[in-house]
Amino acid sequence: MAESAQNLTGIDRTPVDRIQPDAPTRVTTLLDLVAAVADSASSDDEVIATVKSLINSGKVTLVGEFLGADVKVL
């Protein structure tokens, strides 16, 4: 997944742990979000937890098919 993420353009690749709490909401697709997080994550579990947190906290707004969706991990 890291290789495909390198080819994506327009993604803010700020490491998740460096995003400021008062930073504006970022708008992206689920695919681009997962790819960007996977570049910095050390495991699939970390990718899932980080993506879930970013979406559910409102720090990231999804566009496309998942617009307005919340994430639940079963």
C-alpha positions in Angstrom: 0.0 0.0 0.0 2.9 2.4 0.7 3.9 2.3 -3.0 0.5 3.4 -4.3 0.3 6.1 -1.7 3.5 7.7 -3.0 1.8 8.2 -6.4 -1.1 10.1 -4.9 -1.1 13.9 -5.2 -2.8 16.5 -3.1 -2.6 14.7 0.2 -1.3 16.4 3.3 1.2 13.9 4.6 1.6 15.6 8.0 2.3 12.7 10.4 -0.8 12.1 12.5 0.9 12.7 15.8 1.9 16.2 14.6 -1.5 17.5 13.6 -2.5 20.3 15.9 -5.7 19.9 17.9 -7.0 23.2 16.5 -6.1 22.4 12.9 -8.8 22.9 10.3 -10.8 19.9 9.1 -9.1 18.1 6.2 -11.3 16.9 3.3 -10.3 13.7 1.5 -11.5 10.4 0.2 -11.3 7.3 2.4 -8.8 5.7 0.0 -6.5 8.7 0.2 -6.8 8.9 3.9 -6.0 5.2 4.4 -3.0 5.5 2.0 -1.6 8.5 3.8 -2.0 7.0 7.3 -0.5 3.7 6.1 2.7 5.5 5.1 3.4 6.3 8.7 1.7 3.4 10.6 3.6 0.4 11.8 0.7 -2.0 11.6 -2.8 -2.5 10.0 -4.3 -2.2 13.5 -2.7 1.3 13.8 -4.1 2.3 10.4 -7.6 1.3 11.4 -7.4 3.0 14.8 -6.0 6.2 13.4 -8.4 6.4 10.4 -11.4 5.7 12.8 -10.2 8.4 15.2 -9.6 11.0 12.5 -13.0 10.5 10.9 -15.1 10.2 14.1 -13.4 13.2 15.8 -14.2 15.4 12.8 -10.6 16.2 12.0 -11.1 14.6 8.6 -14.2 14.9 6.5 -14.7 12.3 3.8 -16.0 13.1 0.3 -17.3 10.6 -2.2 -19.1 7.5 -1.4 -18.4 7.7 2.4 -19.4 11.4 2.8 -20.8 11.9 6.3 -20.0 8.4 7.4 -18.8 7.4 10.9 -16.5 4.4 11.4 -17.3 1.5 13.6 -14.8 -1.3 14.1 -16.5 -4.6 14.8 
